[in-house]
Amino acid sequence: MQVSKWGDSLAVRLPQTLVDQLGLKEGDELNVVAASNGVLEIETREQQRRRALDRMAERSWTLPEGYRFDRDEANER
């Protein structure tokens, strides 16, 4: 892949085989989660969300009986 100038930024065009492998479509967001020795590790927002949910599920937290989240109460200052 070649790095190209795109406005004030740099961009990399992804080969179609990689796009298909990752199941990407226009507008998807990717996060670089690791970079070393010229290798980038990326994940999609959906993969990031699933990873976070899996980590929360591993903790086996339970909510107190009758618990109800109140956004207004949580945001009070």
C-alpha positions in Angstrom: 0.0 0.0 0.0 1.2 3.5 -0.7 0.8 6.5 1.6 -0.7 9.4 -0.3 -1.5 13.1 0.5 -5.2 13.8 1.1 -5.7 17.5 1.9 -3.6 18.2 5.0 -3.5 14.5 6.0 -2.0 11.3 4.8 -4.1 8.4 3.6 -3.7 4.7 2.7 -5.9 2.9 0.1 -6.9 -0.5 1.3 -6.8 -3.4 -1.2 -10.2 -4.9 -2.0 -9.2 -8.3 -0.5 -8.5 -6.6 2.8 -11.8 -4.7 2.6 -13.7 -7.9 2.0 -11.8 -9.7 4.7 -12.7 -7.0 7.3 -16.2 -6.6 6.0 -15.7 -2.9 5.6 -18.0 -0.5 3.8 -17.8 3.2 3.1 -18.2 5.3 6.3 -16.9 2.6 8.6 -14.5 3.8 11.3 -11.3 1.9 12.1 -9.1 2.3 15.2 -5.4 1.6 15.2 -4.9 -0.3 18.4 -1.2 -1.2 18.0 1.7 -0.2 15.9 5.2 -1.6 16.0 7.9 -2.6 13.6 5.9 -1.3 10.6 2.8 -3.4 11.4 -0.5 -1.8 12.3 -3.2 -3.7 14.2 -6.7 -2.3 13.6 -10.2 -3.0 14.7 -13.6 -1.7 13.6 -15.9 0.1 15.9 -18.1 -3.0 16.1 -15.1 -5.1 17.1 -14.2 -2.6 19.7 -17.8 -2.6 21.1 -17.9 -6.4 21.2 -14.5 -6.6 22.9 -15.7 -4.1 25.6 -19.0 -6.1 26.1 -17.0 -9.3 26.4 -14.7 -7.8 29.0 -17.8 -6.6 31.0 -19.4 -10.0 30.8 -16.2 -11.7 32.1 -16.6 -9.7 35.3 -20.1 -11.3 36.0 -21.4 -8.1 37.6 -25.0 -8.1 38.8 -27.1 -5.1 39.5 -28.9 -4.6 42.8 -32.5 -5.7 42.8 -34.7 -2.9 41.6 -31.8 -0.9 40.1 -32.9 1.7 37.5 -30.5 3.9 35.6 -31.5 7.6 35.6 -29.5 9.6 33.1 -30.6 12.9 34.5 -29.5 11.9 38.0 -26.2 10.5 36.7 -25.5 13.9 35.0 -26.4 16.1 37.9 -23.5 18.3 39.1 
